[in-house]
Every structure is written in structure tokens, then in C-alpha cells.
Amino acid sequence: VSKVVHFKKHPYDVYIGPAAFGNITVNYPKTWSAYVIENERGGNPVSGYFQPNIVPNVTDIDKTFALRVELVQSAYDQVLNQFKASLTQGKVTVTPYTLTKVPSVVGSRVEGQITPRKQGIMVILPLRNMTLKIWTESNDFKGDLDTHILPNLSFVP
């Protein structure tokens, strides 16, 4: 099931994920568009792409997105371990992180080279037996992430 959401109202639009996967709630600027894939067979329970104006082709690995949200079917420790080598090489920093609206869950904030080809910030949080990842693929959107997205992000642990 795919959803395309787009409105031009101030200040936020909202995406709420399926109840079975923690009702992930993402508030994002209403001048942005969202493309969210839910319950894709063999894929992640939630895979979202958010971008000012129009979401470009999500299959193009060279595209950089303002915001990505993924719920992956991997344990938190497995996802965090993917950054171990980058941390040792000084390509990323990792610090503990807690969402304002979900203070009972402690995860990690990764800053730096979050993918082999992209610099940005990723917040990784355990969600039941899965892992929620929220990230920006460009430091240009760090302010939006810190000011608008993360303070308003919530889910049911």
C-alpha cells in the first residue's frame, strides 16, 4: 500500500503509520511532500521519503532526500553495529538520543557519513523487535530535522 500525501497548509502535515507498527507519527513542514510505502511484501514495514515540493524518484540512489523514515525488521543493536567501522575511522559520531515525546526509549544519534555516499544525521531508536531510523541525507536539512521533525516525532513503544 502506498500513500501520497501533499498539502500546502501551515505549519505541519502529519504522517501516522500503522498501529501494528507503533503508530509512528511524523510531523513535517506542509510545504513538503511525502511518499510512504507501508507493509510492502518482503520489505520494511514503513519506508518514507519526504522532500520540499515534490518527492523525486525514490529508486534513484543518487537522489538526496530532506527526510527519510524507515522501520526495519532488524534489532536495534544490529542497525547500530553497521556504524562501528565508520565510528572507528572517525567518519561518524554516535551519541545517546531520546525523543521529547517518547522519553522512555533511548536510541542513538549518528552524525557524519551515514551512508557510503551521503553525509547527514540519523536517529536510530528501538521499536519493539524492530528499529526506527529517521534521517536527513544532507546537512542542509539539519535545522529542519532538529527544529521541526525530531521534537514532534512520536511512536508507541
Secondary structure, 3 states (H helix, E strand, C coil): CEEEEECCCCCEEEEECCHHHCCCEEEEECCEEEEEEECCCCCCCEEEEEEECCCCCCCCCCCCCCEEEEEECCCHHHHHHCCHHHHHCCCEEEEEEEECCEEEEEEEEEEEEEECCEEEEEEEEEECCEEEEEEECCHHHHHHHHHHHHHHCECCC
